[in-house]
Amino acid sequence: LSSPGPFEGPEKLLEVWFAPSASALPETSAAGAARYRPAAVQREWKGLRRVPRAVWEEMLDIVKCKVLSVVEGAEVDAYLLSE
Amino acid sequence: SSLFVAPHLLILKTCGTTLNLLGLHRIIEIARAYCGFTTVWRCFYSRKSFFFPERQSGPHRDWRDEVTFLDSVFGAAGSAYTVGPMNRDHWLLYLTSPNAQPLLPSDASLSSDFSLSLSLPSPPALDRPSTYQDSTIEILMSHLSPEGRAPFFAPSPAPGPEASGTLSGHELGAQISHRLGIDTLFSRGETTLDSFGFEPCGYSANAVVGSGSPETNIPGGGYFTIHVTPEDGWSYASFESNIPLPQTSTADRPDIATLIRKVVGIFQPSRLSITLFVSTPPEGGIGESEAERRAWSALGTDLLGREFARKDRIGYEFDGYDLVFACFEKRG
C-alpha cells in the first residue's frame, strides 16, 4: 500500500448496477431461465459471479491493481486488491 | 483496494494513483458478454477530494475530466454533484438515471474466450421493484491520532541470524483485525473476513456476510470494506458497508449509530465525513417518508458526542435514492 512519497488514501468508488437486485433478474425465475439461458447451460444463475477470476484480473490490469485474495459470501464475492 | 462482484452489480474501490474509471468499458463489455446485459441500470462514481490531485493521471487528474469521461459513456443520463465545503472535505458524486444505455467506443474489442457467451439474448430493461431496499454507509476519516495510526505499521523483523520469518500479509492483517476488534464489528459467526497488512504500513480488509439473523428478521448478504493509510501527514481510513442494520443493536449486529461510533473509536480521526445512501420506495410508496427521516436523523449533532462538532449536514433526494452527507471535526 505504500509508495515513494505521499500516498493518496481517498479512494475512487465505482458502482455499476446492471439490475436493481439479484432477485429482479429475469433469469432467476424458471420462465426466465428458459428464455435467457441456453438449454446446455442449466447451472445456477450467478450473473456476474460466473465471470472467471482471470477475466476480472485482465480488467484490473487496466486499472493498475492486482488480486491478493478472494472470499465468497452468500450474495457477493470480495476481491482484496493490491495498491 | 477492493472489488465486489454480485450477480447484478460490481463495485470497484481503488486508492492511490489507480486508473479506476479506465476499467469501466471493460466491465460493461464483460457484463454484456457473460450475462447479456446491454444496459446499465444505474452507475455511481464517487470520491472524497484528493490529498494530492497532482499525482493522479488519466481522467482522474481533475473532477471535470472524470465527469467528461463518464458523460462519454452515459451521455445525457449522468449528473455530477459536489457535496460539502469546497475548501475542505468535499465529496464528489456522479450518478446516472435508471436504465442508461452505455456508449461503448467503436474500437471496443472482446477477447476470443468471450465468444461462447455472446449468443445470450439481452435481458429487458428493468424498473425498480417496490420491495427493493439498498443502504450503503461510507465513513471517510483523516488526521488519525498517533494511537489510531500505530497498529497499521508492520513490526520490524527481529535482528540477528536467528530471526524468525516475518508474518505474511494475511497473517498480519488477521492479527490487526483481531487486536482492534474489526473481526467483531459484526457477528463473527456470520462474517467471513479477509484482511491484509502491508509492508511497511497500511491495511485493507473485506468482509462478506452470510445468511442473516432469523431471530431479528434482519436479512443476510452484504459486505464491509476497510482501507487504511497510516502515515503521518496523509493518514486516512475508510469504512464502507451495505450490510442491513437493525434499528436497535442486537447480539449479532450494531445499529447504525453504534457502528459509526465503533469505527471512529478504532481509527481515532480528527476529521471525518459520513455519507448515507438509502434507496427509497417509489413516490407515495409505503415507507417513503420513514426512510427519509431515518437517513436524516442518523447523522445528528450528538452522533459522536461532545468530542466532535458536526460542521455540515446536507441532504439530497435523487430518483430512487436519498443521500445524507455530514462532516464532523474533533473539537479543539
Interface residues (C-beta under 8 A of the other chain):
Chain A: L1 S2 S3 G5 P6 F7 E8 G9 P10 E11 K12 L13 L14 E15 V16 W17 F18 A19 P20 S21 A22 A24 L25 P26 E27 R35 Y36 R37 P38 W45 K46 G47 L48 R49 R50 V51 V55 W56 E58 M59 L60 I62 V63 K64 C65 V67 L68 S69 V70 V71 E72 G73 A74 E75 V76 D77 A78 Y79 L80 L81 S82 E83
Chain B: S1 S2 L3 F4 V5 A6 P7 H8 L9 L10 I11 L12 K13 T14 C15 G16 T17 T18 L19 N20 L21 L22 G23 L24 R26 I27 I28 I30 A31 Y34 C35 G36 F37 T39 V40 W41 R42 C43 F44 Y45 S46 R47 K48 S49 F50 F51 F52 R55 Q56 H60 S111 D113 S119 L120 P121 P123 P124 L126 D127 R128 P129 Y132 D134 E138 L140 S142 G169 H170 T192 L193 D194 S195 F196 F198 E199 P200 C201 G202 Y203 S204 A205 N206 A207 V208 V209 G210 S211 G220 G221 G222 Y223 T225 H227 V228 T229 E231 G233 W234 S235 Y236 A237 S238 E240
